[in-house]
Amino acid sequence: MFRVAPYRGSSDLSKDVFDLFDDFFKPVKTSYSFKVDVRDLKDSYIVDASLPGIEKKDINVKYEDDILCIS
């Protein structure tokens, strides 16, 4: 046997039901792991990233505040 607690939400039940789905339909940021090879030269670094299925024109590389971001 279980106990049922009375509903204490707003008087507009349809609004509460649809609030459940708000997070479900929000855009989701995804991140993918990929293989990266970093070579340390005396005056620079070379980064080779394996990104299968992604065209070179669709890749953004940004280095800012000592963080390399490949998106």
C-alpha positions as CSV (number, residue, x, y, z in Angstrom):
1,M,0.0,0.0,0.0
2,F,1.2,3.6,-0.6
3,R,0.3,7.0,0.5
4,V,-1.0,9.7,-1.9
5,A,-0.2,13.3,-1.2
6,P,-2.7,16.0,-2.3
7,Y,-1.7,18.1,-5.3
8,R,-0.5,21.5,-4.1
9,G,0.3,23.1,-7.4
10,S,-1.4,26.0,-9.1
11,S,-5.1,25.9,-9.9
12,D,-4.3,25.7,-13.6
13,L,-3.2,22.0,-14.0
14,S,-2.7,22.3,-17.8
15,K,0.1,24.9,-17.2
16,D,1.8,22.6,-14.8
17,V,1.6,19.6,-17.1
18,F,3.2,21.5,-20.0
19,D,5.9,22.9,-17.7
20,L,7.2,19.3,-17.5
21,F,8.1,19.4,-21.2
22,D,10.0,22.8,-21.1
23,D,13.4,21.3,-20.5
24,F,12.8,18.4,-22.9
25,F,12.5,20.7,-26.0
26,K,15.4,23.1,-25.2
27,P,18.4,22.9,-27.5
28,V,21.1,20.6,-26.2
29,K,24.8,21.4,-26.4
30,T,26.8,18.3,-27.4
31,S,30.4,17.6,-27.2
32,Y,32.3,14.9,-29.0
33,S,35.6,13.3,-28.2
34,F,38.2,13.0,-30.9
35,K,41.8,12.1,-31.3
36,V,44.3,14.9,-31.0
37,D,48.1,14.7,-31.5
38,V,50.1,17.7,-30.1
39,R,53.7,18.2,-31.1
40,D,55.8,20.6,-29.2
41,L,58.4,22.4,-31.3
42,K,60.8,24.9,-29.9
43,D,58.8,28.0,-30.8
44,S,55.4,26.6,-31.5
45,Y,52.9,23.7,-31.2
46,I,51.4,21.7,-33.9
47,V,47.9,20.2,-33.2
48,D,46.6,17.4,-35.5
49,A,42.9,16.5,-34.8
50,S,41.1,13.6,-36.3
51,L,37.6,14.8,-37.2
52,P,36.0,12.3,-39.5
53,G,32.9,13.4,-41.4
54,I,33.6,17.1,-40.7
55,E,34.7,19.4,-43.5
56,K,37.6,21.8,-42.9
57,K,35.5,24.8,-43.7
58,D,33.1,23.9,-40.8
59,I,35.9,23.8,-38.2
60,N,36.6,26.8,-35.9
61,V,39.8,27.0,-33.9
62,K,40.2,29.6,-31.2
63,Y,43.0,30.1,-28.6
64,E,42.1,32.4,-25.8
65,D,43.2,32.7,-22.2
66,D,45.5,29.6,-22.6
67,I,42.6,27.5,-23.8
68,L,42.4,25.9,-27.3
69,C,38.9,25.5,-28.5
70,I,38.1,23.4,-31.6
71,S,34.4,23.6,-32.6
